[in-house]
């Protein structure tokens, strides 16, 4: 299975600036994962049934800071709405973005301390033209993460390994 790189997805997804119509609440920021080795279990469903993947990933502190900063820059350029806010114990990101001919609208909810565990849920709709028709794909991505420790073993920052030992760069 080959769907990698949901950045917590964020970031994300995270897997997640502030210009034009986008807004950023001063008190709400994207969480950063603690540096070290993480086990990340991701389930993605685009309406044809869920696909899941479990990876161990090495998170480097500088890489994580850079990914969060780059996410803000990217969303500033591509989004008319990009709001980060707190709702109880959740960090929530609502956005509406244009990427070439595709429009993406999503809501991301993140919980956990991002030091020992995390949970992320992304619900999005991507719409665009295909063969003269408007097509919309609804997608749900959930990710849970568990911190495994400071040592990444044979992985370097931004590298992940699947259950079969295959390594991929995800950031």
C-alpha positions as CSV (number, residue, x, y, z in Angstrom):
1,X,0.0,0.0,0.0
2,X,1.4,3.4,-0.9
3,X,-0.4,6.4,0.7
4,X,2.2,8.1,2.7
5,X,2.7,11.6,4.0
6,X,-0.5,12.5,5.9
7,X,1.1,15.3,7.9
8,X,-0.4,15.7,11.2
9,X,-0.8,15.7,8.2
10,X,-1.0,17.4,10.0
11,X,0.1,17.8,8.4
12,X,-1.4,17.0,7.5
13,X,-2.7,17.2,7.5
14,X,-2.3,17.3,8.8
15,X,-1.5,16.9,7.3
16,X,-1.7,23.2,8.2
17,X,-1.0,31.5,7.5
18,X,-2.4,34.3,7.1
19,X,-3.0,36.6,4.1
20,X,-5.8,37.5,1.9
21,X,-9.0,35.9,3.3
22,X,-7.3,33.5,5.6
23,X,-7.1,34.1,9.3
24,X,-5.1,32.7,12.2
25,X,-6.2,32.9,15.8
26,X,-3.3,34.2,18.0
27,X,-3.9,31.6,20.7
28,X,-4.3,28.6,18.4
29,X,-1.2,27.1,16.7
30,X,-0.6,23.8,15.0
31,X,0.8,21.3,17.5
32,X,4.3,19.9,16.9
33,X,5.2,16.3,17.5
34,X,8.0,15.5,20.0
35,X,11.2,14.6,18.3
36,X,11.9,10.9,18.2
37,X,10.4,7.7,16.9
38,X,6.6,7.5,16.4
39,X,4.3,4.8,15.3
40,X,1.6,6.2,13.1
41,X,-1.5,4.3,12.0
42,X,-3.5,6.0,9.2
43,X,-6.8,5.0,7.7
44,X,-8.0,6.7,4.6
45,X,-11.5,6.3,3.0
46,X,-12.5,7.9,-0.3
47,X,-15.8,6.1,-0.4
48,X,-14.5,2.8,-1.7
49,X,-13.7,1.3,1.7
50,X,-11.0,2.1,4.1
51,X,-7.3,1.6,3.4
52,X,-4.9,1.5,6.4
53,X,-1.2,1.8,6.8
54,X,1.1,1.7,9.8
55,X,4.5,3.3,9.7
56,X,7.3,4.0,12.2
57,X,8.6,7.5,11.5
58,X,11.6,9.5,12.8
59,X,10.6,13.0,13.7
60,X,13.4,15.6,13.9
61,X,12.6,18.7,15.9
62,X,13.9,21.1,13.3
63,X,12.1,19.2,10.6
64,X,8.8,19.5,12.5
65,X,9.2,23.2,13.1
66,X,10.0,23.7,9.4
67,X,7.0,21.6,8.3
68,X,4.6,23.6,10.4
69,X,6.0,26.9,9.1
70,X,6.0,25.7,5.5
71,X,2.4,24.6,5.9
72,X,1.4,28.1,6.9
73,X,3.2,29.6,3.9
74,X,1.6,27.1,1.5
75,X,-1.9,27.7,2.9
76,X,-1.4,31.5,2.8
77,X,-0.8,31.2,-0.9
78,X,-3.5,28.7,-1.9
79,X,-6.4,29.2,0.5
80,X,-9.1,31.8,0.9
81,X,-9.9,30.4,4.3
82,X,-7.4,29.0,6.7
83,X,-8.4,29.1,10.4
84,X,-6.8,27.5,13.3
85,X,-8.8,27.5,16.5
86,X,-9.2,25.7,19.8
87,X,-12.5,23.9,20.6
88,X,-12.2,22.4,24.0
89,X,-9.3,20.0,23.9
90,X,-9.1,20.0,20.1
91,X,-7.1,22.1,17.7
92,X,-9.3,22.6,14.7
93,X,-8.3,23.7,11.2
94,X,-11.0,24.8,8.7
95,X,-9.8,25.6,5.2
96,X,-10.9,26.2,1.7
97,X,-8.1,26.1,-0.9
98,X,-7.5,26.1,-4.7
99,X,-4.8,23.9,-6.2
100,X,-4.7,24.3,-10.0
101,X,-8.2,23.1,-11.1
102,X,-9.1,21.4,-7.8
103,X,-10.9,23.0,-4.9
104,X,-10.3,21.5,-1.5
105,X,-12.5,22.2,1.5
106,X,-11.5,20.5,4.8
107,X,-11.9,20.3,8.5
108,X,-9.1,18.8,10.6
109,X,-9.5,18.0,14.3
110,X,-6.4,17.2,16.4
111,X,-6.2,15.9,19.9
112,X,-3.5,14.5,22.2
113,X,-0.4,16.0,23.8
114,X,1.8,15.4,20.7
115,X,4.5,14.3,23.2
116,X,3.2,10.8,23.9
117,X,0.1,10.4,21.7
118,X,-1.9,12.1,19.0
119,X,-5.2,11.7,17.1
120,X,-6.1,13.5,13.9
121,X,-9.2,13.4,11.8
122,X,-9.5,15.1,8.5
123,X,-12.7,15.3,6.5
124,X,-12.3,16.9,3.1
125,X,-14.0,17.3,-0.3
126,X,-12.0,17.8,-3.4
127,X,-13.9,19.0,-6.5
128,X,-12.9,19.8,-10.0
129,X,-13.6,19.2,-13.7
130,X,-13.0,15.9,-15.3
131,X,-14.1,15.2,-18.9
132,X,-16.4,18.2,-18.8
133,X,-18.2,17.1,-15.6
134,X,-17.8,18.4,-12.0
135,X,-16.5,15.6,-9.9
136,X,-16.3,15.6,-6.1
137,X,-14.4,13.2,-3.9
138,X,-15.1,13.0,-0.2
139,X,-12.2,11.8,1.9
140,X,-11.9,10.9,5.6
141,X,-8.4,10.3,7.0
142,X,-7.8,9.3,10.6
143,X,-4.4,9.0,12.2
144,X,-3.3,7.9,15.6
145,X,0.2,8.2,16.8
146,X,2.2,6.8,19.7
147,X,5.6,8.0,20.8
148,X,8.0,5.1,20.9
149,X,11.2,6.9,22.3
150,X,14.0,9.3,21.6
151,X,16.1,6.9,19.4
152,X,15.1,6.5,15.8
153,X,17.4,3.5,15.3
154,X,18.3,3.3,11.6
155,X,15.9,6.0,10.5
156,X,16.8,9.6,9.9
157,X,14.6,12.6,10.4
158,X,11.6,12.6,8.0
159,X,12.1,8.9,7.1
160,X,9.5,6.3,7.8
161,X,9.5,2.5,7.6
162,X,6.6,0.2,6.8
163,X,6.0,-3.2,8.4
164,X,7.9,-4.9,5.5
165,X,11.0,-2.8,6.2
166,X,10.6,-0.5,3.2
167,X,11.8,3.0,3.9
168,X,10.3,6.2,2.4
169,X,10.9,9.9,3.0
170,X,7.7,11.5,4.1
171,X,8.9,15.1,4.8
